[in-house]
Amino acid sequence: MPELPPAVTLEAGQGGLPVLRVDSPAARAEVYLQGAHITSWTPAEHPPVLWTSRSSRFEPGRAIRGGVPICFPWFAEHPQDADAPAHGFARTTPWTLIAAQDDGASVELVLRLTDQDRPADPRWPHRFEARVTIQVGAALSLRLDVTNRGHEPFDFEEALHTYLAVPDVREIEVTGLHGAPYVDRSIDEQTRTDDAPSIRLRDETDRLYPSTRATAVVHEPGGRTLRVSKTGSEATVVWNPWVTKAGRLPDMGDHEWTEFVCVETCNVRAAGVRLAPGATHSMTATIETTDAG
């Protein structure tokens, strides 16, 4: 464990899971070692930006509902094994903190996961190293670096599955994706293009934009905006389960679906990554908030 700056403490979090707590003049945040999972980020003089379910199960080996889960090395269901954990194993495996520093403007945490940190899995038997670099300050920045440590190329999918806290998902607008083709997986696999200048969610939504590098902006009725910009990502997902599906999720309260929208930075499906031996792929997401006025 590296030496921690004064703004960072390692404590027992919910369910006894180890959590890094950041408390600096710029922002407060929590990062669970299981999944390298950011569950909260509150910039100074702003309300919380990330949403985490009050019904989330903080248990070893179980995914945390909310914050920013790291989906890797596959997204959603495994393509060949229906019994495999959804969204891969990275979000339910403990990561190792390898660096922590505070430069006065932001706190940076670096966590690592390798193939040596978990039992061999024939569903994805590759030698790899994943690092997530988290910068907590007036903005929240996440960079996921995946390195192929083997002798053969491998394919993977990845997502920073960001849950953004909003007053009421039925009242927000999402801009920045105008004119980009998408598939709404809650309906079918048909490719559509929305000519409306913004997205307004009116029902269960699971829009996959398979080819976009655009910045997405969530506009709240009170004037606050939540901006998600990215690099190294060719796809974006906009998701909310709505009332019926939320009722089937054991780690989400019946009415909590109104409190968030997911804007996910990802490389999935046709945008999945093929990585050569010795190569590293980097994907970043940066979240910023602006209040009215």
VEXTITOR-477848 format. One record per residue (C-alpha): residue number from 1; residue in one letter; x, y, z. Coordinates in Angstrom, 3 decimals, m for minus. Layout:
<atoms>
(atom NUM "a" (X Y Z))
...
</atoms>
This chain:
<atoms>
(atom 1 "m" (0.000 0.000 0.000))
(atom 2 "p" (1.519 3.371 m0.950))
(atom 3 "e" (1.687 6.234 1.519))
(atom 4 "l" (m1.564 8.182 1.463))
(atom 5 "p" (m1.702 11.981 1.367))
(atom 6 "p" (m3.612 13.660 4.214))
(atom 7 "a" (m6.691 14.122 2.003))
(atom 8 "v" (m7.080 10.324 1.549))
(atom 9 "t" (m7.982 7.697 4.138))
(atom 10 "l" (m8.503 3.949 3.820))
(atom 11 "e" (m11.423 2.778 5.948))
(atom 12 "a" (m14.008 0.044 6.268))
(atom 13 "g" (m16.979 1.094 4.145))
(atom 14 "q" (m20.453 m0.315 3.791))
(atom 15 "g" (m20.577 m4.058 4.333))
(atom 16 "g" (m17.028 m3.849 5.698))
(atom 17 "l" (m15.592 m3.423 2.186))
(atom 18 "p" (m12.397 m1.325 2.080))
(atom 19 "v" (m13.023 2.183 0.760))
(atom 20 "l" (m10.743 5.115 m0.033))
(atom 21 "r" (m12.276 8.379 1.139))
(atom 22 "v" (m11.096 11.628 m0.415))
(atom 23 "d" (m11.804 14.863 1.469))
(atom 24 "s" (m10.040 17.826 m0.092))
(atom 25 "p" (m10.879 21.522 m0.573))
(atom 26 "a" (m11.826 20.757 m4.193))
(atom 27 "a" (m14.083 17.727 m3.710))
(atom 28 "r" (m15.108 14.713 m1.681))
(atom 29 "a" (m15.293 11.181 m3.107))
(atom 30 "e" (m15.406 7.509 m2.203))
(atom 31 "v" (m13.637 4.736 m4.132))
(atom 32 "y" (m14.164 1.086 m3.153))
(atom 33 "l" (m11.216 m1.218 m3.813))
(atom 34 "q" (m13.685 m3.852 m5.010))
(atom 35 "g" (m14.110 m2.933 m8.650))
(atom 36 "a" (m12.012 0.264 m8.285))
(atom 37 "h" (m15.530 1.602 m7.975))
(atom 38 "i" (m16.247 5.296 m7.456))
(atom 39 "t" (m19.506 5.495 m5.537))
(atom 40 "s" (m19.626 9.231 m4.861))
(atom 41 "w" (m18.125 12.503 m6.067))
(atom 42 "t" (m19.187 15.885 m4.710))
(atom 43 "p" (m17.264 18.934 m5.947))
(atom 44 "a" (m16.973 21.813 m3.483))
(atom 45 "e" (m20.086 24.015 m3.355))
(atom 46 "h" (m22.024 21.611 m5.593))
(atom 47 "p" (m24.568 18.877 m4.869))
(atom 48 "p" (m23.517 15.244 m5.429))
(atom 49 "v" (m22.936 14.381 m9.082))
(atom 50 "l" (m22.949 10.572 m8.905))
(atom 51 "w" (m25.886 8.424 m7.820))
(atom 52 "t" (m25.623 5.180 m5.831))
(atom 53 "s" (m28.646 3.099 m4.880))
(atom 54 "r" (m29.666 3.026 m1.245))
(atom 55 "s" (m30.497 m0.662 m1.847))
(atom 56 "s" (m27.090 m1.528 m3.281))
(atom 57 "r" (m25.484 m4.681 m1.893))
(atom 58 "f" (m22.028 m3.967 m0.548))
(atom 59 "e" (m20.858 m7.569 m0.393))
(atom 60 "p" (m17.697 m9.350 m1.568))
(atom 61 "g" (m18.107 m10.507 m5.147))
(atom 62 "r" (m21.338 m8.554 m5.761))
(atom 63 "a" (m21.596 m5.565 m8.063))
(atom 64 "i" (m22.360 m2.177 m6.516))
(atom 65 "r" (m25.352 m0.421 m8.076))
(atom 66 "g" (m24.458 3.153 m8.973))
(atom 67 "g" (m21.421 5.404 m9.103))
(atom 68 "v" (m19.067 4.399 m11.925))
(atom 69 "p" (m18.822 0.611 m12.357))
(atom 70 "i" (m15.965 m0.534 m14.596))
(atom 71 "c" (m17.290 m3.025 m17.146))
(atom 72 "f" (m14.478 m5.269 m18.472))
(atom 73 "p" (m13.633 m7.475 m20.349))
(atom 74 "w" (m17.126 m7.860 m21.770))
(atom 75 "f" (m20.212 m5.637 m21.716))
(atom 76 "a" (m23.709 m6.780 m20.715))
(atom 77 "e" (m24.149 m10.539 m21.161))
(atom 78 "h" (m21.227 m12.745 m22.163))
(atom 79 "p" (m21.709 m13.626 m25.867))
(atom 80 "q" (m21.193 m17.370 m25.361))
(atom 81 "d" (m22.014 m18.060 m21.706))
(atom 82 "a" (m25.337 m16.960 m20.246))
(atom 83 "d" (m24.136 m17.901 m16.750))
(atom 84 "a" (m21.161 m15.537 m16.862))
(atom 85 "p" (m21.429 m12.387 m14.723))
(atom 86 "a" (m22.952 m9.455 m16.580))
(atom 87 "h" (m20.448 m6.748 m17.534))
(atom 88 "g" (m17.424 m8.944 m16.829))
(atom 89 "f" (m15.420 m9.584 m13.674))
(atom 90 "a" (m13.591 m6.283 m13.121))
(atom 91 "r" (m16.399 m4.653 m11.153))
(atom 92 "t" (m16.630 m7.492 m8.616))
(atom 93 "t" (m12.884 m8.163 m8.112))
(atom 94 "p" (m10.686 m6.308 m5.590))
(atom 95 "w" (m8.145 m3.975 m7.221))
(atom 96 "t" (m4.829 m2.897 m5.701))
(atom 97 "l" (m4.041 0.727 m4.944))
(atom 98 "i" (m0.565 1.426 m6.337))
(atom 99 "a" (m0.306 5.233 m6.142))
(atom 100 "a" (m1.958 8.170 m4.393))
(atom 101 "q" (m0.992 11.816 m4.544))
(atom 102 "d" (m2.413 15.283 m3.972))
(atom 103 "d" (m1.114 18.227 m5.997))
(atom 104 "g" (m3.384 20.745 m4.312))
(atom 105 "a" (m5.839 21.000 m7.197))
(atom 106 "s" (m6.851 17.338 m7.370))
(atom 107 "v" (m6.211 14.003 m5.724))
(atom 108 "e" (m5.005 11.206 m8.016))
(atom 109 "l" (m5.504 7.517 m7.229))
(atom 110 "v" (m4.162 4.676 m9.384))
(atom 111 "l" (m5.516 1.151 m8.978))
(atom 112 "r" (m4.430 m2.021 m10.779))
(atom 113 "l" (m5.965 m5.380 m11.694))
(atom 114 "t" (m4.134 m8.221 m13.456))
(atom 115 "d" (m4.846 m11.804 m14.466))
(atom 116 "q" (m2.880 m12.848 m11.362))
(atom 117 "d" (m5.438 m11.205 m9.060))
(atom 118 "r" (m8.203 m13.712 m9.740))
(atom 119 "p" (m8.609 m17.424 m10.583))
(atom 120 "a" (m8.054 m18.449 m14.182))
(atom 121 "d" (m11.258 m18.096 m16.221))
(atom 122 "p" (m11.632 m20.068 m19.478))
(atom 123 "r" (m14.200 m17.519 m20.657))
(atom 124 "w" (m11.408 m14.913 m20.899))
(atom 125 "p" (m8.043 m16.638 m20.337))
(atom 126 "h" (m5.718 m13.781 m21.342))
(atom 127 "r" (m2.751 m12.231 m19.574))
(atom 128 "f" (m3.522 m8.576 m18.967))
(atom 129 "e" (m3.009 m5.563 m16.761))
(atom 130 "a" (m5.738 m2.958 m16.236))
(atom 131 "r" (m5.080 0.337 m14.498))
(atom 132 "v" (m7.605 2.984 m13.605))
(atom 133 "t" (m6.374 6.488 m12.829))
(atom 134 "i" (m8.915 8.582 m10.936))
(atom 135 "q" (m8.468 12.332 m10.549))
(atom 136 "v" (m10.791 13.869 m7.960))
(atom 137 "g" (m11.124 17.637 m8.080))
(atom 138 "a" (m13.407 20.290 m9.538))
(atom 139 "a" (m13.801 17.739 m12.356))
(atom 140 "l" (m13.758 13.956 m12.079))
(atom 141 "s" (m11.491 12.228 m14.567))
(atom 142 "l" (m11.113 8.483 m15.085))
(atom 143 "r" (m8.621 6.785 m17.393))
(atom 144 "l" (m8.758 3.036 m17.985))
(atom 145 "d" (m5.538 1.573 m19.445))
(atom 146 "v" (m5.573 m2.048 m20.590))
(atom 147 "t" (m2.281 m3.760 m21.512))
(atom 148 "n" (m1.894 m7.118 m23.258))
(atom 149 "r" (0.802 m9.000 m21.328))
(atom 150 "g" (0.456 m12.165 m23.397))
(atom 151 "h" (1.842 m13.377 m26.719))
(atom 152 "e" (m1.382 m13.325 m28.743))
(atom 153 "p" (m3.829 m10.524 m29.526))
(atom 154 "f" (m7.079 m10.451 m27.579))
(atom 155 "d" (m10.452 m8.758 m27.895))
(atom 156 "f" (m12.307 m6.971 m25.113))
(atom 157 "e" (m15.144 m4.591 m24.402))
(atom 158 "e" (m15.094 m1.855 m21.774))
(atom 159 "a" (m17.342 0.772 m20.244))
(atom 160 "l" (m17.269 3.406 m17.545))
(atom 161 "h" (m20.921 2.907 m16.623))
(atom 162 "t" (m21.549 6.351 m15.088))
(atom 163 "y" (m24.711 6.929 m13.030))
(atom 164 "l" (m25.412 10.678 m12.934))
(atom 165 "a" (m27.657 11.978 m10.156))
(atom 166 "v" (m30.604 14.078 m11.397))
(atom 167 "p" (m33.702 15.478 m9.645))
(atom 168 "d" (m36.097 13.640 m11.991))
(atom 169 "v" (m35.049 11.703 m15.100))
(atom 170 "r" (m38.420 12.537 m16.706))
(atom 171 "e" (m37.533 16.245 m16.684))
(atom 172 "i" (m33.986 16.235 m18.073))
(atom 173 "e" (m32.610 16.603 m21.590))
(atom 174 "v" (m29.447 15.047 m23.025))
(atom 175 "t" (m27.673 16.899 m25.825))
(atom 176 "g" (m24.577 16.219 m27.904))
(atom 177 "l" (m25.724 13.021 m29.620))
(atom 178 "h" (m27.979 14.685 m32.183))
(atom 179 "g" (m27.962 12.876 m35.528))
(atom 180 "a" (m25.856 9.918 m34.354))
(atom 181 "p" (m27.269 6.477 m35.272))
(atom 182 "y" (m28.278 4.343 m32.296))
(atom 183 "v" (m29.895 1.058 m31.330))
(atom 184 "d" (m32.371 1.122 m28.441))
(atom 185 "r" (m31.873 m2.351 m27.013))
(atom 186 "s" (m34.972 m1.990 m24.826))
(atom 187 "i" (m37.016 m2.125 m28.067))
(atom 188 "d" (m35.152 m4.141 m30.725))
(atom 189 "e" (m31.903 m4.244 m32.677))
(atom 190 "q" (m33.029 m1.788 m35.347))
(atom 191 "t" (m30.718 1.142 m36.092))
(atom 192 "r" (m32.416 4.524 m35.762))
(atom 193 "t" (m31.428 8.171 m36.070))
(atom 194 "d" (m33.085 10.782 m33.896))
(atom 195 "d" (m33.396 14.187 m35.536))
(atom 196 "a" (m34.530 15.865 m32.312))
(atom 197 "p" (m31.950 18.293 m30.900))
(atom 198 "s" (m32.048 16.557 m27.497))
(atom 199 "i" (m33.028 13.257 m25.894))
(atom 200 "r" (m35.964 13.246 m23.486))
(atom 201 "l" (m36.510 9.955 m21.678))
(atom 202 "r" (m40.130 8.845 m21.635))
(atom 203 "d" (m39.828 5.085 m21.026))
(atom 204 "e" (m37.206 2.408 m20.485))
(atom 205 "t" (m34.192 3.548 m22.475))
(atom 206 "d" (m31.103 1.575 m23.472))
(atom 207 "r" (m29.638 3.527 m26.357))
(atom 208 "l" (m26.318 2.326 m27.741))
(atom 209 "y" (m24.628 4.866 m30.000))
(atom 210 "p" (m22.074 2.571 m31.644))
(atom 211 "s" (m19.991 5.203 m33.411))
(atom 212 "t" (m19.598 8.528 m31.630))
(atom 213 "r" (m16.837 10.456 m29.919))
(atom 214 "a" (m19.180 13.275 m28.939))
(atom 215 "t" (m19.447 14.950 m25.562))
(atom 216 "a" (m22.850 14.357 m23.951))
(atom 217 "v" (m24.460 16.986 m21.720))
(atom 218 "v" (m27.308 16.395 m19.265))
(atom 219 "h" (m29.476 19.484 m18.708))
(atom 220 "e" (m31.577 19.679 m15.561))
(atom 221 "p" (m34.672 21.915 m15.371))
(atom 222 "g" (m33.080 24.069 m12.657))
(atom 223 "g" (m30.181 24.960 m14.921))
(atom 224 "r" (m27.471 22.578 m13.741))
(atom 225 "t" (m25.570 20.723 m16.447))
(atom 226 "l" (m23.533 17.519 m16.212))
(atom 227 "r" (m20.987 17.190 m19.004))
(atom 228 "v" (m19.349 13.867 m19.962))
(atom 229 "s" (m16.451 14.201 m22.400))
(atom 230 "k" (m14.210 11.357 m23.479))
(atom 231 "t" (m11.205 10.122 m25.436))
(atom 232 "g" (m10.327 6.659 m26.713))
(atom 233 "s" (m14.027 5.759 m26.794))
(atom 234 "e" (m15.999 5.112 m29.965))
(atom 235 "a" (m19.406 4.411 m28.384))
(atom 236 "t" (m21.820 5.866 m25.826))
(atom 237 "v" (m24.767 4.324 m23.978))
(atom 238 "v" (m27.687 6.262 m22.474))
(atom 239 "w" (m29.661 4.098 m20.026))
(atom 240 "n" (m32.488 4.161 m17.513))
(atom 241 "p" (m34.540 1.065 m16.570))
(atom 242 "w" (m37.795 2.961 m15.860))
(atom 243 "v" (m40.409 1.700 m13.459))
(atom 244 "t" (m41.080 m1.883 m14.619))
(atom 245 "k" (m37.495 m3.039 m15.026))
(atom 246 "a" (m36.386 m1.187 m11.898))
(atom 247 "g" (m38.958 m3.221 m9.970))
(atom 248 "r" (m37.157 m6.397 m11.063))
(atom 249 "l" (m33.745 m5.209 m9.885))
(atom 250 "p" (m33.115 m6.406 m6.308))
(atom 251 "d" (m30.505 m3.695 m5.627))
(atom 252 "m" (m32.648 m0.737 m6.693))
(atom 253 "g" (m35.565 0.764 m4.799))
(atom 254 "d" (m38.894 0.853 m6.618))
(atom 255 "h" (m38.807 4.643 m7.040))
(atom 256 "e" (m35.052 5.198 m7.361))
(atom 257 "w" (m35.139 4.994 m11.164))
(atom 258 "t" (m36.272 8.625 m11.272))
(atom 259 "e" (m33.033 9.774 m9.608))
(atom 260 "f" (m30.400 9.022 m12.259))
(atom 261 "v" (m29.463 8.703 m15.891))
(atom 262 "c" (m26.516 6.640 m17.111))
(atom 263 "v" (m24.242 8.189 m19.738))
(atom 264 "e" (m21.650 5.511 m20.391))
(atom 265 "t" (m18.258 5.980 m22.029))
(atom 266 "c" (m17.492 2.708 m23.782))
(atom 267 "n" (m16.073 0.527 m26.532))
(atom 268 "v" (m18.608 m2.239 m27.085))
(atom 269 "r" (m19.951 m4.467 m29.838))
(atom 270 "a" (m18.461 m3.333 m33.174))
(atom 271 "a" (m16.429 m0.733 m31.267))
(atom 272 "g" (m14.774 m3.401 m29.094))
(atom 273 "v" (m10.979 m3.340 m28.937))
(atom 274 "r" (m8.487 m5.788 m30.441))
(atom 275 "l" (m5.190 m5.397 m28.600))
(atom 276 "a" (m1.846 m6.623 m29.886))
(atom 277 "p" (0.717 m8.275 m27.575))
(atom 278 "g" (2.532 m5.651 m25.526))
(atom 279 "a" (0.136 m2.887 m26.565))
(atom 280 "t" (m1.915 m0.629 m24.275))
(atom 281 "h" (m5.303 0.914 m24.970))
(atom 282 "s" (m6.465 3.993 m23.033))
(atom 283 "m" (m9.998 5.309 m22.584))
(atom 284 "t" (m10.906 8.381 m20.551))
(atom 285 "a" (m14.074 10.011 m19.278))
(atom 286 "t" (m14.213 13.459 m17.696))
(atom 287 "i" (m17.283 14.643 m15.786))
(atom 288 "e" (m17.888 18.312 m15.085))
(atom 289 "t" (m20.806 20.140 m13.535))
(atom 290 "t" (m22.081 23.684 m13.946))
(atom 291 "d" (m24.810 25.222 m11.826))
(atom 292 "a" (m27.390 27.700 m13.103))
(atom 293 "g" (m25.820 31.093 m13.611))
</atoms>
